Amino acid sequence: MSIKMNAIQRLLASCLMKRRILIRFQSNDRPTVPLGSRILTDPAKVYEHNMWDHIEWTEEEEAIAREKTTENSSVKVKLEDQVKYESQASKYWNNFYKTHKNKFFKDRNWLLREFPEILPFGLQTKEEKGKLSWDHVKTNATDSFSKIDCPALPKGVKSCKNDSVGDFAYSQSEISSGDNQHSKKKRTEAAKTQLFPGSHATFRILEVGCGAGNSVFPILNALKNAPETFLYCCDFASGAVELVKSHSAYSPAQCSAFVHDVCDDGLSYPFPDGILDVILLVFVLSSIHPDRMQGVVNRLSKLLRPGGMLLFRDHGRYDLTQLRFKKGCCLSENFYVRGDGTRAYFFTKGEVHDMFHQAGLHEKQNLIDRRLQVNRKEKVRMHRVWIQGKFQKPLYSFHNDPDGLIPGVSAG
């Protein structure tokens, strides 16, 4: 009987958590159309803007791109040089930041438009304040909740949803006895007893591969009135981390920048596993050897708390950058080295799905971002391709249900 009650409590707690996570990640800053909304409908107007969104490729254009990559990958980098680029990767990136400092990349001010999940619910940018009322968001969240897959309840248990948001057919005392709430309580207590940067925070973000801070400082600017939030950022190039720490907007009270090699499983993070609400992985995974990517994603998954989100954006297959590589720059299939020794891989949507799925994350978004970049002066058109995705850690892991009390869950 006690086993059955525990299973019911876990299931009900999961339903409650789903609603809470939905509301927390619902944002007033979400664009109506992901990846932009400037659509080229009249080819004669192509040179009126520098960039067009959601470009459809013709079969001929894709065939030409495939032919170019076949040609530029026909001559591979020597094996001894490949070993050098792998073993000395941090040196090449340190040299990059020593040369360019913080002048090479622009601040990613688009970040919060495409990834509003970075901010805790209720925190709005100045530009977006007043666009949506809380009542409107709450209504949308309620409507969306009914569409979430919630396992069928065991026989004899009433629905966990009533007419109003937050009203359930069980009490908080019943929920708190469930394993999910118990584990959350343990995490909170552990965070209070352990002293680590950001241990006071209730919403924690990690940017992997922070570089010179082109994502860090737009995020910190948005978080400046939210003392309960904390941003971690890391890079394995010590020069990049020093650039972040020396920036006038860097504040140790709300941000911790540290040197870290995500490929090294033996290295610990300056915070416990399972406490992050958001991980930002933007143009980072592509610089890692393909054989090591899955291990990196697996490790990052462990850092997320249940319901946490990993936000991804990186180079897509047949992007202009890939097509411009010359013969002798290809390390392996779709993996290249630049003249400065840094490397880049070009993903497909399917590859991205498989990596995060194997890491136990649920796909919430996985899009191919095809754009047409235009040089209006030279009358040149350039196809850009990126992959953008959002992947969520399951709210509850049912590792053991020996009696089959929870539908769709099998024993271990």
Beta strands, then each sheet from edge to edge (+ up, - down):
strand 1: 51-52
strand 2: 203-208
strand 3: 229-235
strand 4: 255-259
strand 5: 276-282
strand 6: 304-315
strand 7: 330-332
strand 8: 335-337
strand 9: 343-345
strand 10: 362-375
strand 11: 380-392
sheet 1: 1+ 10- 11+ 6- 5- 2- 3- 4-
sheet 2: 7+ 8- 9+
end
